[in-house]
């Protein structure tokens, strides 16, 4: 196959996922040249790839201004690499970042599960990314609620917000002062996973007005807690479902 003309290889490689193109580039010189000339898709889905590095991310971002960038589960991607987004984030609509959630691993010997992303990165992204429709972040213990609020405030078109295993981010503080309600009137889906107690989560009373799907994970719920949660959000005509740790607590009305 390495004897095929470069233009033929480019046509073949253009149909492959980006992570497979990166792997083929290491096979031989002809593949490397062909892979480097493949027009990159605007959707870069590299989630759950332990071998995705800063160098690779910088190279991909230099080659294309993505509309969708999925890096969740890539724990070795650092803040410095994500800051490269600042120069090409004018079209970005979907951004998923973070390390690997411990619940996804059992007998694997991995020393670095958490992402290296920090508050300063999220704040820089908030200035550069203002067209996000989806933002998801997981396993980022250095990121705080204040940084997430800054990014949310810069993206009025946000429709889905997912936060998992970020121990410095709390739901009541995130939603406090009508911040999300005012800045993200179109937010329809909220996913939040934390080890908070139910009474802490129930303090979040300023729910987004367009919210249709609410998913809360890793919280210990009693039947009374569920009833209280329902009463807190039922006044919202748009909300159609609440899912608690995978169990639907309220179905479409």
C-alpha positions as CSV (number, residue, x, y, z in Angstrom):
1,X,0.0,0.0,0.0
2,X,2.9,2.3,0.6
3,X,3.6,2.2,-3.1
4,X,0.4,4.0,-4.0
5,X,0.6,7.6,-5.1
6,X,0.4,10.2,-2.4
7,X,-2.9,11.7,-3.7
8,X,-4.5,8.2,-3.6
9,X,-3.3,7.7,0.0
10,X,-4.7,11.0,1.0
11,X,-8.2,10.1,-0.4
12,X,-8.1,6.8,1.5
13,X,-6.8,8.4,4.7
14,X,-9.4,11.2,4.6
15,X,-12.1,8.7,5.5
16,X,-10.4,7.6,8.7
17,X,-10.8,8.9,12.2
18,X,-8.2,11.4,13.2
19,X,-6.5,9.1,15.8
20,X,-6.0,6.5,13.1
21,X,-4.5,9.0,10.8
22,X,-2.0,9.9,13.5
23,X,-1.2,6.2,14.0
24,X,-0.6,5.7,10.2
25,X,1.8,8.7,10.1
26,X,4.2,6.6,12.2
27,X,4.3,3.7,9.8
28,X,6.6,4.9,7.1
29,X,7.8,8.1,5.3
30,X,5.2,7.9,2.5
31,X,2.4,7.5,5.0
32,X,3.8,10.3,7.1
33,X,3.8,12.7,4.1
34,X,0.3,11.6,3.0
35,X,-1.1,12.0,6.5
36,X,0.3,15.5,6.9
37,X,-1.5,16.5,3.7
38,X,-4.9,15.1,4.6
39,X,-7.5,17.9,5.0
40,X,-8.5,17.7,8.6
41,X,-12.1,17.4,9.6
42,X,-13.6,20.2,11.6
43,X,-14.6,17.6,14.2
44,X,-11.6,16.4,16.3
45,X,-12.8,13.5,18.5
46,X,-9.9,12.2,20.5
47,X,-11.6,11.3,23.8
48,X,-10.2,8.5,26.0
49,X,-6.9,8.4,24.2
50,X,-4.0,8.0,26.6
51,X,-1.4,8.8,23.9
52,X,-2.9,12.1,22.9
53,X,-0.1,14.6,23.7
54,X,0.4,18.4,23.8
55,X,2.5,18.1,20.6
56,X,-0.3,16.4,18.7
57,X,-2.9,18.8,19.9
58,X,-0.8,21.8,18.9
59,X,-0.2,20.3,15.4
60,X,-3.9,19.6,14.9
61,X,-4.9,23.0,15.9
62,X,-2.4,24.6,13.6
63,X,-3.9,22.6,10.7
64,X,-7.5,23.4,11.4
65,X,-9.9,25.6,13.3
66,X,-12.3,22.9,14.7
67,X,-16.0,23.2,15.3
68,X,-15.9,20.2,17.7
69,X,-13.0,19.3,19.9
70,X,-13.3,16.3,22.3
71,X,-10.4,15.6,24.6
72,X,-12.2,14.2,27.7
73,X,-10.2,11.2,29.0
74,X,-6.9,12.6,27.7
75,X,-5.1,13.2,31.0
76,X,-1.7,14.1,29.6
77,X,-3.0,17.1,27.6
78,X,-2.0,20.1,29.6
79,X,-3.2,23.7,30.0
80,X,-0.5,24.9,27.7
81,X,-1.8,22.8,24.8
82,X,-5.4,23.9,25.4
83,X,-4.3,27.6,25.3
84,X,-3.4,27.0,21.7
85,X,-7.2,27.1,21.1
86,X,-7.2,30.8,21.6
87,X,-6.0,31.5,18.1
88,X,-8.6,29.2,16.4
89,X,-11.6,29.1,18.7
90,X,-13.8,31.5,16.7
91,X,-15.8,28.6,15.3
92,X,-15.7,26.2,18.2
93,X,-19.2,24.9,19.2
94,X,-18.4,21.7,21.1
95,X,-15.6,21.4,23.7
96,X,-15.1,18.4,25.9
97,X,-11.9,18.3,28.1
98,X,-10.5,16.6,31.2
99,X,-8.9,13.5,32.6
100,X,-10.1,10.0,33.2
101,X,-12.8,9.3,35.8
102,X,-11.6,6.7,38.3
103,X,-14.9,4.9,38.0
104,X,-14.0,3.9,34.4
105,X,-10.9,2.0,35.6
106,X,-10.6,-1.2,37.6
107,X,-7.4,-3.2,37.3
108,X,-5.5,-0.7,35.0
109,X,-2.2,0.6,36.4
110,X,-2.4,4.3,35.5
111,X,-0.7,6.9,37.7
112,X,-2.1,10.0,36.0
113,X,-5.9,10.0,35.9
114,X,-6.7,13.6,36.6
115,X,-6.4,16.4,34.0
116,X,-3.6,19.0,34.2
117,X,-6.1,21.7,33.3
118,X,-6.2,24.7,35.7
119,X,-8.4,27.7,36.4
120,X,-6.3,30.0,34.3
121,X,-6.9,27.8,31.2
122,X,-10.7,27.9,31.6
123,X,-10.6,31.6,32.0
124,X,-8.5,32.0,28.9
125,X,-10.9,29.7,27.0
126,X,-13.8,31.9,28.3
127,X,-12.2,34.9,26.5
128,X,-11.5,33.0,23.3
129,X,-14.6,30.7,23.0
130,X,-17.8,32.6,22.8
131,X,-19.8,30.3,20.4
132,X,-20.0,27.1,22.5
133,X,-23.2,25.1,22.4
134,X,-21.8,22.2,24.4
135,X,-19.2,22.3,27.2
136,X,-18.1,19.2,29.1
137,X,-15.4,18.9,31.7
138,X,-14.4,15.9,33.8
139,X,-11.7,14.9,36.3
140,X,-10.2,18.4,36.7
141,X,-9.5,18.8,40.4
142,X,-7.7,22.1,39.9
143,X,-10.7,23.8,38.3
144,X,-13.0,25.9,40.5
145,X,-16.6,27.0,40.2
146,X,-15.5,30.6,39.5
147,X,-13.7,29.6,36.3
148,X,-16.7,27.6,35.1
149,X,-18.9,30.5,35.8
150,X,-16.6,32.7,33.7
151,X,-16.8,30.4,30.7
152,X,-20.6,30.0,31.1
153,X,-21.0,33.7,31.2
154,X,-19.1,34.1,27.9
155,X,-21.3,31.6,26.0
156,X,-24.9,32.7,25.7
157,X,-25.7,30.0,23.2
158,X,-24.7,27.1,25.5
159,X,-27.3,24.3,25.4
160,X,-25.5,21.5,27.3
161,X,-23.3,21.8,30.3
162,X,-21.6,18.7,31.8
163,X,-19.4,18.7,34.9
164,X,-18.1,15.4,36.3
165,X,-15.6,14.7,39.1
166,X,-14.4,18.3,39.5
167,X,-14.2,18.5,43.3
168,X,-13.8,22.2,43.5
169,X,-17.0,22.9,41.5
170,X,-20.3,22.9,43.4
171,X,-23.8,23.0,41.9
172,X,-25.3,25.6,44.3
173,X,-22.4,28.0,43.7
174,X,-22.5,27.5,40.0
175,X,-26.2,28.4,39.8
176,X,-26.1,31.1,42.5
177,X,-27.3,34.7,41.8
178,X,-29.2,33.6,38.7
179,X,-25.8,33.5,36.9
180,X,-26.6,30.6,34.5
181,X,-30.2,31.8,34.1
182,X,-29.2,35.2,32.9
183,X,-26.2,34.2,30.8
184,X,-27.4,30.9,29.3
185,X,-31.1,31.2,28.6
186,X,-31.0,28.4,26.1
187,X,-29.3,25.8,28.4
188,X,-31.5,22.7,28.0
189,X,-29.3,19.9,29.4
190,X,-27.3,19.9,32.7
191,X,-25.2,16.9,33.8
192,X,-23.5,17.2,37.2
193,X,-21.6,14.4,38.9
194,X,-20.1,15.0,42.4
195,X,-19.7,13.3,45.7
196,X,-21.8,16.0,47.4
197,X,-24.5,15.1,49.8
198,X,-28.1,15.5,48.6
199,X,-28.8,18.5,50.9
200,X,-25.9,20.4,49.3
201,X,-27.3,19.8,45.8
202,X,-30.8,20.8,46.9
203,X,-29.5,24.2,47.8
204,X,-29.3,24.9,44.0
205,X,-32.6,26.7,43.4
206,X,-31.8,29.0,40.5
207,X,-32.4,26.5,37.7
208,X,-32.0,27.6,34.1
209,X,-35.4,28.5,32.5
210,X,-35.0,26.4,29.4
211,X,-33.7,23.3,31.2
212,X,-35.3,20.1,29.9
213,X,-33.0,17.4,31.1
214,X,-31.3,17.3,34.5
215,X,-28.9,14.5,35.4
216,X,-27.3,14.2,38.9
217,X,-24.8,11.5,39.6
218,X,-22.9,10.1,42.6
219,X,-25.2,11.7,45.1
220,X,-26.9,9.7,47.9
221,X,-30.6,10.2,47.6
222,X,-33.5,9.4,49.9
223,X,-37.1,9.4,48.8
224,X,-37.6,12.6,50.7
225,X,-34.7,14.2,48.9
226,X,-36.2,13.2,45.5
227,X,-39.5,14.7,46.5
228,X,-37.8,17.9,47.6
229,X,-35.9,18.1,44.3
230,X,-39.1,17.7,42.3
231,X,-40.8,20.4,44.2
232,X,-37.9,22.7,43.7
233,X,-37.9,22.4,39.9
234,X,-41.4,21.4,39.0
235,X,-42.3,25.1,38.6
236,X,-40.3,25.0,35.4
237,X,-42.6,24.1,32.6
238,X,-39.7,23.2,30.3
239,X,-38.2,20.4,32.5
240,X,-39.2,17.0,31.3
241,X,-36.9,14.6,33.1
242,X,-34.6,14.2,36.1
243,X,-32.2,11.3,36.2
244,X,-30.5,10.4,39.5
245,X,-27.5,8.0,39.2
246,X,-29.0,6.4,36.1
247,X,-32.6,6.2,37.5
248,X,-35.3,8.3,36.0
249,X,-37.0,10.1,38.9
250,X,-39.4,12.1,36.7
251,X,-40.6,11.2,33.3
252,X,-42.0,13.4,30.5
253,X,-45.0,15.2,31.6
